[in-house]
Amino acid sequence: MADIEIYTPTGVLAGVTARVPLSNNGSDLTAPLAVEDARWYPHDRGRPEQRGRLRVIPDEILLIVTGDEDMTVHMNFYPITLDVGPYRVTATIAMLPGFDPERALARPGHTFIPLREATIELLGRTDVEPAKRDYIHVNRYAVEMVSSSLMLGFFFPGAHYAKQEAEPVA
């Protein structure tokens, strides 16, 4: 069994699952995900609840934390900021050296994009401490805004791209 956190539009579900559903090279999440010993943390300031066994449909999953690291050999990491539903995610995204989005033949083929060193904030809620996670996957079709030094239109279709300011080199 693997620990899992699922960030949805209305709250966070934590529990355990029999399988870790995502990887860079594995199959995509297409069927409802069974979560055992589920604990629900709503955004509406309601009390956390024990929910037992639940099934979550993939379209309700905005972010998923599995705790497992995807293998990234010879990758460059770039800072990225995403708005997805009620969350702002600041993280790094892995790209192959020399990645040129205009000429890249490899396009994401999965719904969920892996990110590292993520900070997850609940927008408009200063009373909630940001969550820091080593590895997460983001539903690329749910992303509303992207700020990155890379043009990642194929990664986050339909997202608005904010201009990121260049960082000075020391």
N, C-alpha and C positions, 0 to 999 in steps of 0.2 A: 504494500500500500504506500502511496506517495501523498505527501501534504500538498494542498493546492489552495490558492486564493483566486476567486473569480470576481472581478470588478464589473458590475452591471450598471445600467443607468440609474437605478434607485437604491443601490447599496452594495455591500461586499459580502460574498459568501465564502466561508472558509471551511475546510474539511479534508477528507482523504479520498483518494480515488484508486481504483484497482490498476489503472494504467496511466502513464504520463502521455497525454494525447498529442504532443507537438514536438517537432524537431525540424531542423533545416531541410533534411532529406527524407523525412518520413511522410506518412499520409496526412492529409488535412483533416480537421475536425468537421465531420459532416453529420454525425448522429448525436442525439442528446448525450450529455456527459453525466454519468452517475456519480454523485458525491455522497459519501457516507459520513456519519457524525457531523452533519452540516450545522454550522453556526451562522446566523444572519445578522449583519450589522447595517441597519437602514440609515439613509442619509437624512431622514426627516426628524432626527433627534429622538427617535423612538428607542426603546430598550432593545438590546441584543436578545436574540431568541435561539434556542436549540431547535433544530428542524428535523433531525434524524436523517433519513435517506431522501435525497432530492435528485431530480434529473433536470439539467439545464440545457436549453436549446442553444446551439452555437450562435444564433443571431443576437442573443441577449448578452453575450460575452464581449465586453469592450477590451478588457485586459485580463490576462491570465498569468499567474505566477506559479510555476511548477518547482522551482528550486533547482532544476537541472540545467547545467550549462550545455549549450550547443557547441559542437566542435568548430573552432574558427582558427584555421591554420593560415598563416601568411595574410592576415587581414589588417586593413587600416581602420581605425575607429574615428568616427566623426561625431561631434556634438549635434544633438537634435532636440527640438522642443515640439511637442504635439499637444493639441487640444482634442480630446476624444470624449464625447459626452460631457459629463460634469467634471472631468479630470484634466489636469495639465501634467504632462509627463516630460521631464527633462532627463535625457539619457544619452547614450552613445549607440550608434548604429555601425555595424561592420560592413565594410566594402572591400572588394579585391583591389590591390594596388593598381593604379592607373584607370580606375573606374570612370568611364565617360557615359553618362546617362543617355546622351543622344545617339551613341553608337553601340550601346550594350546589347548583345544578343540575349544574354541571360536576363530574364524578367522574373519577378516573383510569381511563383505558381501556386502559392498557398494563401489562405485568408489571413494568417497570423504571421507577423514580422517580428523576429527576435531583436531585443534591445538589451543593453548591459548598463550597469551602474545607474539604475533608474530611481528618480525621485517622483513620487505620485502625490499630487496635491488635489484637494477637493476645491474646485473653483468657488469663490464667494464665501468660503467658510474659514475664517481665521481662527476659529476655536478648535479646529481639527489639525493635529500634528501631521505633517507630510510623512508618507511611508517611504522608506528607502529599501530597495530590493536589488540584489545583484543581477538577476536575470528575469525578464518578463517577455511576454509576447503580446503584441497589440493587434487588434482587428483592423486591418488596413482599410477596410471599407467604411469604418465608423469614424475615421479621423477627419476632423473638420478644419484644422489649421496645422500647418507645418512651418517651422522655422529651422532652416539648415543652410549650410554653405554649399550643399549639393542640390541640384534640381532632381527631385525624386518623384516626378509625376507618375511614373509607372508603378511606383511602390504604394502611393496613396491617392488613387483616383478620386476625383471629386473634392479634394481638399483645397483650401485656400492657402497660398504660399506667401508667408510674410517674409520680408527681406531681413536677413540676418546681417548685422554689422560685422565687418572684418575685425578679427582680434589682432592686436599688435603682437609682433614677434619680438621676443626679448633680445 
